[in-house]
Amino acid sequence: MWKLAWNTCHFLHFSFSVPYIQFKQTNGPTLILVKNERELCQSNGEKELYEQLIKENMYPTPQHRIGHISINLALVPYRIALMEKKNDSRDQKIMRKLRKKRWHVLYFEQDSLATADACSSYIQSIFLFMEQEFEHTDPPVRRKNFFTNHF
């Protein structure tokens, strides 16, 4: 016999299908340990972008792996992957796989990140993307109270 306490299951997906009831734990926000991993950056453009993101208090994770996909720089709590643009067909395939896992993919070119000004303009575009993408989402506090208020 399973006993379920609703107030402790913050990210629980509840679905009905006749004649079964299914409970499935969904992934919540991810916390990650902040370390200086600048040496894992493979190119000068990545290193410059890494340094500029650190100055903006974003704390990227270089060479983050999701399955068999290696992401150049990942903003893990926001689920944003910053990847180098290489091949259109390969990039589209990677984007589809990461979108299935609820990640957002932003591409950059190594040549364009050579200077600090270019990196700061790219970071401004990341902030603009985050404002547009996350403005309509509920804060975690509202999602936490969803199950306790409706059942």
HELIX and SHEET records of a PDB file:
HELIX    1   1 TRP A    6  THR A    8  5                                   3    
HELIX    2   2 ARG A   38  LEU A   40  5                                   3    
HELIX    3   3 ASN A   44  LYS A   55  1                                  12    
HELIX    4   4 VAL A   76  TYR A   78  5                                   3    
HELIX    5   5 ASP A   88  LYS A  100  1                                  13    
HELIX    6   6 ASP A  111  LEU A  113  5                                   3    
HELIX    7   7 ALA A  116  PHE A  134  1                                  19    
HELIX    8   8 PRO A  140  HIS A  150  1                                  11    
SHEET    1   A 2 LEU A  12  SER A  17  0                                        
SHEET    2   A 2 TYR A  20  GLN A  25 -1                                        
SHEET    1   B 4 THR A  61  ILE A  66  0                                        
SHEET    2   B 4 ILE A  69  LEU A  75 -1                                        
SHEET    3   B 4 ILE A  80  GLU A  84 -1                                        
SHEET    4   B 4 HIS A 104  PHE A 108  1                                        
END                                                                             
